[in-house]
Amino acid sequence: MGVREAQSEGIRMSGGGLYSLATIGAKDVIDAATPLVLDAIEALPLDSIANGFTLSDMGSADAGTSLNMIGKVIDAVSKRVPSAPVSVVYTDQPRNDFNALITNIYGLGPFETYLDKKDNVYPLVSGTSFYRQIIPSNSLNLGFSATAMHWLSKKSMQYFKPCSCRWCTGYGTKSLSESGI
Ligand SMILES: C[S@@+](CC[C@H](N)C(=O)[O-])C[C@H]1O[C@@H](n2cnc3c(N)ncnc32)[C@H](O)[C@@H]1O
């Protein structure tokens, strides 16, 4: 698939930081899903995160809606492995407003950021669509995506748990780790 085909052309969130300010419902969804994310971290084998932990937020828009969730992820990882560096890979389409995303994650906008409270945390940003491989194989511990994958026009990964996308039946089939992804 070509790079251009791999984008949801024309579908973008409001720029300039308006998305998270105007979308409290999306934040509510992420906050409600946070216990599932924390359970997933608890279930990871300790040796898989002993040297560091990488989380991706795919389809992150301006990142404001997931700041609290990611702060809790960092706490959960630090509780298990206090010395583990945490990388947070924010991904969205290349035409996403990444200036607004940077503004939010560095606390230059209206939201509190985990970066003011945590050390050993490394935000990274990618404009690669989730139709393509975003980060190298065997380098992701936990992938997260909220209110974004319903726009996929075809199934691009086999399994999510839990998942509300239209190709999965019920509450997940296999976890990513069970699937070897
Ligand atoms: C409704 S917003 C959700 C933002 C955030 N995850 C949340 O829950 O508040 C959907 C996001 O998915 C992104 N998106 C849509 N198609 C995408 C793709 N193919 N690759 C990466 N991101 C995509 C959009 O650009 C948008 O920022």
Ligand as a Chemical Component Dictionary entry (heavy atoms), coordinates in Angstrom:
data_LIG
# 
_chem_comp.id                   LIG 
_chem_comp.type                 NON-POLYMER 
_chem_comp.pdbx_formal_charge   0 
_chem_comp.three_letter_code    LIG 
# 
loop_
_chem_comp_atom.comp_id 
_chem_comp_atom.atom_id 
_chem_comp_atom.alt_atom_id 
_chem_comp_atom.type_symbol 
_chem_comp_atom.charge 
_chem_comp_atom.model_Cartn_x 
_chem_comp_atom.model_Cartn_y 
_chem_comp_atom.model_Cartn_z 
_chem_comp_atom.pdbx_ordinal 
LIG C1  C1  C 0  -11.887 10.955 17.152 1  
LIG S1  S1  S 1  -10.133 11.187 17.112 2  
LIG C2  C2  C 0  -9.674  10.304 18.575 3  
LIG C3  C3  C 0  -8.498  10.955 19.233 4  
LIG C4  C4  C 0  -8.101  10.310 20.553 5  
LIG N1  N1  N 0  -7.592  8.955  20.344 6  
LIG C5  C5  C 0  -9.255  10.275 21.502 7  
LIG O1  O1  O 0  -9.816  9.201  21.740 8  
LIG O2  O2  O -1 -9.624  11.340 22.008 9  
LIG C6  C6  C 0  -9.587  10.060 15.847 10 
LIG C7  C7  C 0  -8.132  10.222 15.464 11 
LIG O3  O3  O 0  -7.770  9.112  14.641 12 
LIG C8  C8  C 0  -6.897  9.587  13.658 13 
LIG N2  N2  N 0  -6.822  8.658  12.541 14 
LIG C9  C9  C 0  -7.782  8.353  11.620 15 
LIG N3  N3  N 0  -7.295  7.513  10.707 16 
LIG C10 C10 C 0  -5.991  7.267  11.056 17 
LIG C11 C11 C 0  -4.953  6.492  10.487 18 
LIG N4  N4  N 0  -5.158  5.791  9.386  19 
LIG N5  N5  N 0  -3.756  6.459  11.106 20 
LIG C12 C12 C 0  -3.548  7.161  12.239 21 
LIG N6  N6  N 0  -4.493  7.930  12.829 22 
LIG C13 C13 C 0  -5.696  7.987  12.235 23 
LIG C14 C14 C 0  -7.499  10.929 13.276 24 
LIG O4  O4  O 0  -6.568  11.727 12.551 25 
LIG C15 C15 C 0  -7.865  11.475 14.630 26 
LIG O5  O5  O 0  -6.838  12.237 15.194 27 
# 
loop_
_chem_comp_bond.comp_id 
_chem_comp_bond.atom_id_1 
_chem_comp_bond.atom_id_2 
_chem_comp_bond.value_order 
_chem_comp_bond.pdbx_ordinal 
LIG C1  S1  SING 1  
LIG S1  C2  SING 2  
LIG S1  C6  SING 3  
LIG C2  C3  SING 4  
LIG C3  C4  SING 5  
LIG C4  N1  SING 6  
LIG C4  C5  SING 7  
LIG C5  O1  DOUB 8  
LIG C5  O2  SING 9  
LIG C6  C7  SING 10 
LIG C7  O3  SING 11 
LIG C7  C15 SING 12 
LIG O3  C8  SING 13 
LIG C8  N2  SING 14 
LIG C8  C14 SING 15 
LIG N2  C9  SING 16 
LIG N2  C13 SING 17 
LIG C9  N3  DOUB 18 
LIG N3  C10 SING 19 
LIG C10 C11 SING 20 
LIG C10 C13 DOUB 21 
LIG C11 N4  SING 22 
LIG C11 N5  DOUB 23 
LIG N5  C12 SING 24 
LIG C12 N6  DOUB 25 
LIG N6  C13 SING 26 
LIG C14 O4  SING 27 
LIG C14 C15 SING 28 
LIG C15 O5  SING 29 
# 
